[in-house]
Amino acid sequence: VQLQASGGGLVQPGGSLTLSCSHSEGAKMPGYGYWHRQRLGKDREFVAMLGSTGNTNYADSVKGRFTVSRDIAETTLYLEMKDLTPDDTAVYYCKWSGHWGQGTLVTVSS
């Protein structure tokens, strides 16, 4: 299984980005999906979770700003990020069924 994360880039503080994560073969990804991130010099940390029933959980640092979702076909996991700050600068990783995506870099800077 290979997960492909995309959507990262450079954004100004206060801006928005949406990350995507999909299976390399276009297969469905039902069940629990996660987003984590790793900031420079820090350990990888939990960001958001989407459960099989649509239940969600977020790290306190992103609550109210980030939204995790999945398309109806269950082939893509999303992370919509708003009101970004420099502290959100990190490599973002998706995780599904025990497999990690390769990471996508988000840089928040003016």
DRENDO-1510 file (C-alpha; in Angstrom, 1 decimal, always signed):
<recs>
REC; n; res; u; v; w
REC; 1; VAL; +0.0; +0.0; +0.0 .
REC; 2; GLN; +1.3; +3.4; -0.9 .
REC; 3; LEU; -0.5; +6.6; +0.2 .
REC; 4; GLN; +0.1; +9.8; -1.8 .
REC; 5; ALA; -0.2; +13.1; +0.0 .
REC; 6; SER; -0.3; +16.3; -1.8 .
REC; 7; GLY; -1.4; +19.9; -1.5 .
REC; 8; GLY; +1.4; +21.4; +0.5 .
REC; 9; GLY; +3.2; +24.6; -0.3 .
REC; 10; LEU; +4.0; +28.1; +0.8 .
REC; 11; VAL; +1.2; +30.1; +2.2 .
REC; 12; GLN; +1.1; +33.4; +4.1 .
REC; 13; PRO; +0.0; +33.6; +7.7 .
REC; 14; GLY; -3.8; +33.7; +7.8 .
REC; 15; GLY; -4.0; +31.7; +4.6 .
REC; 16; SER; -5.5; +28.4; +3.8 .
REC; 17; LEU; -4.5; +25.1; +2.2 .
REC; 18; THR; -6.2; +21.8; +1.6 .
REC; 19; LEU; -4.1; +18.6; +1.8 .
REC; 20; SER; -5.2; +15.4; +0.0 .
REC; 21; CYS; -4.2; +11.8; +0.6 .
REC; 22; SER; -5.1; +9.0; -1.7 .
REC; 23; HIS; -4.2; +5.3; -2.3 .
REC; 24; SER; -1.7; +4.9; -5.0 .
REC; 25; GLU; -4.0; +2.4; -6.8 .
REC; 26; GLY; -7.1; +4.5; -6.3 .
REC; 27; ALA; -8.5; +2.0; -3.9 .
REC; 28; LYS; -11.0; +2.9; -1.2 .
REC; 29; MET; -9.8; +3.9; +2.2 .
REC; 30; PRO; -12.6; +3.2; +4.6 .
REC; 31; GLY; -12.3; +3.3; +8.3 .
REC; 32; TYR; -10.0; +5.5; +10.4 .
REC; 33; GLY; -7.8; +8.1; +8.6 .
REC; 34; TYR; -5.3; +10.3; +10.3 .
REC; 35; TRP; -3.2; +13.3; +9.7 .
REC; 36; HIS; +0.0; +13.9; +11.6 .
REC; 37; ARG; +2.7; +16.5; +11.2 .
REC; 38; GLN; +6.4; +16.9; +12.1 .
REC; 39; ARG; +7.8; +20.3; +12.7 .
REC; 40; LEU; +11.5; +21.0; +12.4 .
REC; 41; GLY; +13.3; +19.5; +15.3 .
REC; 42; LYS; +10.2; +18.0; +16.8 .
REC; 43; ASP; +8.6; +14.6; +17.0 .
REC; 44; ARG; +5.8; +13.7; +14.8 .
REC; 45; GLU; +2.5; +14.7; +16.3 .
REC; 46; PHE; -1.2; +13.9; +15.9 .
REC; 47; VAL; -3.2; +16.5; +14.1 .
REC; 48; ALA; -6.6; +15.0; +13.2 .
REC; 49; MET; -8.6; +11.8; +12.9 .
REC; 50; LEU; -11.6; +10.8; +10.9 .
REC; 51; GLY; -13.5; +7.8; +12.0 .
REC; 52; SER; -15.6; +5.3; +10.0 .
REC; 53; THR; -18.8; +7.0; +11.2 .
REC; 54; GLY; -17.7; +10.5; +10.4 .
REC; 55; ASN; -16.6; +11.1; +13.9 .
REC; 56; THR; -13.6; +13.4; +14.2 .
REC; 57; ASN; -10.9; +14.3; +16.7 .
REC; 58; TYR; -8.3; +17.1; +16.6 .
REC; 59; ALA; -5.3; +18.3; +18.4 .
REC; 60; ASP; -6.0; +21.3; +20.5 .
REC; 61; SER; -3.6; +23.4; +18.5 .
REC; 62; VAL; -5.7; +23.0; +15.4 .
REC; 63; LYS; -9.3; +22.8; +16.7 .
REC; 64; GLY; -11.5; +25.3; +14.9 .
REC; 65; ARG; -9.0; +25.8; +12.1 .
REC; 66; PHE; -8.5; +22.4; +10.5 .
REC; 67; THR; -11.2; +20.1; +9.2 .
REC; 68; VAL; -10.6; +16.5; +8.2 .
REC; 69; SER; -12.9; +14.8; +5.7 .
REC; 70; ARG; -13.2; +12.1; +3.1 .
REC; 71; ASP; -14.9; +12.1; -0.3 .
REC; 72; ILE; -18.0; +10.1; -0.8 .
REC; 73; ALA; -16.2; +7.4; -2.7 .
REC; 74; GLU; -13.8; +7.0; +0.2 .
REC; 75; THR; -10.8; +7.3; -2.0 .
REC; 76; THR; -9.3; +10.5; -0.7 .
REC; 77; LEU; -8.7; +11.9; +2.8 .
REC; 78; TYR; -8.6; +15.6; +3.1 .
REC; 79; LEU; -7.2; +18.1; +5.6 .
REC; 80; GLU; -8.6; +21.6; +5.1 .
REC; 81; MET; -6.4; +24.1; +7.0 .
REC; 82; LYS; -7.4; +27.7; +7.7 .
REC; 83; ASP; -6.0; +30.7; +9.6 .
REC; 84; LEU; -2.5; +29.2; +9.2 .
REC; 85; THR; +0.3; +30.4; +11.4 .
REC; 86; PRO; +4.0; +29.9; +11.2 .
REC; 87; ASP; +3.7; +27.3; +14.0 .
REC; 88; ASP; +1.8; +25.2; +11.5 .
REC; 89; THR; +4.9; +24.9; +9.3 .
REC; 90; ALA; +5.6; +21.2; +9.1 .
REC; 91; VAL; +5.7; +18.1; +7.0 .
REC; 92; TYR; +2.2; +16.7; +7.0 .
REC; 93; TYR; +1.6; +12.9; +6.9 .
REC; 94; CYS; -1.5; +11.0; +6.3 .
REC; 95; LYS; -2.0; +7.5; +7.8 .
REC; 96; TRP; -4.5; +4.8; +7.0 .
REC; 97; SER; -4.7; +1.2; +7.9 .
REC; 98; GLY; -1.3; +1.4; +9.5 .
REC; 99; HIS; +0.4; +2.9; +6.4 .
REC; 100; TRP; +1.9; +6.3; +6.2 .
REC; 101; GLY; +2.0; +8.6; +3.2 .
REC; 102; GLN; +5.2; +10.2; +2.1 .
REC; 103; GLY; +4.5; +13.6; +3.6 .
REC; 104; THR; +3.8; +17.0; +2.1 .
REC; 105; LEU; +5.6; +20.2; +3.3 .
REC; 106; VAL; +3.5; +23.1; +4.4 .
REC; 107; THR; +5.4; +26.4; +5.0 .
REC; 108; VAL; +3.6; +29.3; +6.5 .
REC; 109; SER; +5.6; +32.5; +6.1 .
REC; 110; SER; +5.3; +36.0; +4.9 .
</recs>
